[in-house]
């Protein structure tokens, strides 16, 4: 499972869910660029860049399929 936060949020918004679902399966949350502990973007970007970031996280962890849970902006991504 991959949890995607909304505008003004960050990955820690999902700590309870990651802990709960993580007992049964891989459960992750990420900080979108410019949020939480991620670096601020140095050049303009759009929401497709967030989708690219999600794909990179999934590839990094070797996840071939995923259940996405998105709140607000995270749902849009």
N, C-alpha and C positions, 0 to 999 in steps of 0.2 A: 504494500500500500504506500502511496506517496501522497502526503498532505501538502496542499498549496494554500498559503495564507492570502489574506486580502490586503488592500491598500492600508498602509499605516501599521500593518502587523509584521510578524516575523515567524520563524520556525517554532519559537517557543510557545506560540499560541496553541500548538498541537501537542505539547508535552504529555498531557494526560492520555490522549488518544494513541500516541506512539507507544507509550508505556503499556497501555491496555492491550492493543492489538499486537504489539511486539512480542508478547508471550506466546503467540500462536503462529506468527509469520513475520517476514521482514516488513518492518514499518519504518518509514523515513519521513522527515519533513525537511524542507530546504528554505533558505533565505533567498528570495529573488534578489537580483543585482540591485544594489542601492538600499537594501533593507537588512536589518539585523546586523550580523557580523560579516556580511558580504562587502566587497569593495564598491565604492561609488563608481558608476559608469563614467568613462572618460570621453565618450562620444555619444551622440544621439542614438536612440534605439526605439523600437516599438514592441508591441506585445508578442510578435513572432520571435523576438530575441528571448523572451521568457520561455516560450515553448522550446526553443533550441536548448536552453539551459536545462530544462526538464529532461530532454532527450539525452543530454550529456551525462546527467546524474544516473539515469537508468543504464546507460552503456557502461559507465564506470563500475556500477554494482552488478553488472551482468544480469540485469532483469529483462527477460524477453517479453513479458506481459505484465501489466500493472493495473491495479484498481486505483484510480485517481479520486481524491476527495479535495475539492476546491471550495474556498469561501470567497464570495464576491469576486475580486480580481482573479483569484486563484481558479475560480470556476470558469472565468472567461478564457484564461490561458489554456 
